Amino acid sequence: MAYDDAQLAAVMNDSERIAMVGLSRRSESPSYLVAVYLKCNGYRVIPVNPRYTEIFGNRSYQSVSDIPCVVDLVVVFRRPRDVPAVARDVIEASPKYLWLQSGIRNDEAAADVECRGIAVFQDICIEQTHQRLAKANFLKF
């Protein structure tokens, strides 16, 4: 599915706190590289990975619903088969948006999340999207 640039820009402009599910501490991992990019572009990245107690000097949470502050956007770096469990957690936490990274798609879980009023974006790289929208001057920062 192709997403409208205005809609994607609205998500990026409306999000300050981004929970990253599956964020790794390995500097060569795609999740780590994307998190660094987002942090460098003004977003607060909140790690969600039960294997770690901290990432980037910030506490790493077991689940999105464990995060004590409001999260605007949840970005998922997990296998498609893991998405239903993440979706249930996202529904409990009730952020504005759920973003499944490139190669990650689960239409049934996405439909469940969307029924709760949470916008879902599937199989799209948030870093590449941000870079493209920034070049086109669609982003506020």
Secondary structure as UniProt FT lines:
FT   HELIX           5..14
FT   STRAND          17..21
FT   TURN            27..28
FT   HELIX           30..40
FT   TURN            41..42
FT   STRAND          44..48
FT   TURN            50..51
FT   STRAND          54..55
FT   TURN            56..57
FT   STRAND          58..59
FT   HELIX           64..66
FT   STRAND          73..76
FT   HELIX           80..82
FT   HELIX           83..93
FT   STRAND          97..100
FT   TURN            102..103
FT   HELIX           107..114
FT   TURN            115..117
FT   STRAND          119..121
FT   HELIX           126..135
FT   TURN            136..137
//
